[in-house]
Amino acid sequence: MNQFQCVASIAEREILRYTPAGIPIVSATLLHTSQQTEAGVERLVEFEVFAIAAGEISGRFNQAQLGATFQFTGFLARKNRNSRSLVFHIIDFEPPLDTGASNGIR
């Protein structure tokens, strides 16, 4: 199963564009920061992930406030067939369920 969820803020977002097939798509950079427990030790986890929202979700994602924090759900895939870089494909997002939670990755 390839499912990725994280709580992150929208750090950067490009303008809505269309693929040659006419599918709307928005590219963005998401920023995640949380405290995680690993081997009984608390550690600060911070990362940026390149993300895209395609199809119906792209319109809602394009209207979301830049800098706002959401819980994103989707999957990871290669940027292209020959790339080793990963892209987070957003299939849904909503306000975080618990803004006080320290664990924002699943």
VENCORUR-V812106 format. One record per backbone hydrogen bond with DSSP energy under -1.0 kcal/mol. NH is the residue of the N-H (numbers start at 1). CO is the residue of the C=O. If there is no record, write none. Layout:
nh-><NH & NH>
co-><CO & CO>
This chain:
nh-><4 & 6 & 7 & 8 & 9 & 10 & 11 & 11 & 12 & 14 & 17 & 19 & 22 & 25 & 26 & 28 & 29 & 30 & 31 & 32 & 34 & 36 & 38 & 41 & 43 & 45 & 47 & 49 & 51 & 52 & 53 & 55 & 58 & 61 & 62 & 63 & 67 & 68 & 70 & 71 & 72 & 73 & 74 & 75 & 77 & 79 & 83 & 87 & 88 & 89 & 90 & 91 & 92 & 94 & 101 & 106>
co-><74 & 72 & 104 & 70 & 31 & 68 & 9 & 29 & 29 & 27 & 25 & 23 & 19 & 17 & 53 & 51 & 12 & 49 & 9 & 47 & 45 & 43 & 41 & 38 & 36 & 34 & 32 & 30 & 28 & 88 & 26 & 24 & 55 & 57 & 58 & 59 & 10 & 65 & 8 & 94 & 6 & 92 & 4 & 89 & 87 & 85 & 80 & 77 & 50 & 75 & 52 & 73 & 73 & 71 & 98 & 5>
